[in-house]
Structures are given as structure tokens and as C-alpha cells.
Amino acid sequence: MQQLLDFFDWLFNTRGGVAVLFFGGILLFLLIAFILERRTKRVYYDHERTGDDEDGWGLFDDDDDE
């Protein structure tokens, strides 16, 4: 039990432990995003492109409707 407490003390109270948490979290979310992206491509593999798909979109896309 003492070893577990020492591990948590190192993990949350040292710079090295916090760095492990930070970069481990980034790697975890990258892995989740990769898996979900592959799953999405498998579901929508035969999606027909429309005019909107070819133009693309983004947060800073100008709207011509104004």
C-alpha cells in the first residue's frame, strides 16, 4: 500500500510526474482520435461528394450569402 501512495505522491507532486500525466493524456487522446477516425471512415466509405464537400469549410470560411 505504501508503494502505491509513493507512486501517487510522485505522480502529482513532482514535475516529472505531472509531465507524465500531461504527455500521457495527449497520447491517450491522439489514440482515441485515431481509432474514431478509422471507424468513421469505415462507416462512411461510400459517401458521395457534393458541391459543398469539394469546397470545404472551416471556422474562417467566408459566407457568400451576406
NORKAUR-V814166 format. One record per backbone hydrogen bond with DSSP energy under -0.5 kcal/mol. CO is the residue of the C=O (numbers start at 1). NH is the residue of the N-H. If there is no record, write none. Layout:
BEGIN
CO&NH / CO&NH
END
This chain:
BEGIN
1&5 / 2&6 / 3&7 / 4&8 / 5&9 / 6&10 / 7&11 / 8&12 / 9&13 / 10&14 / 10&17 / 14&18 / 15&19 / 16&20 / 17&21 / 18&22 / 19&23 / 20&24 / 21&25 / 22&26 / 23&27 / 24&28 / 25&29 / 26&30 / 27&31 / 28&32 / 29&33 / 30&34 / 31&35 / 32&36 / 33&37 / 34&38 / 35&39 / 36&40 / 37&41 / 38&42 / 39&43 / 40&44 / 42&45 / 44&47 / 50&54 / 51&55 / 52&56 / 58&61 / 63&66
END
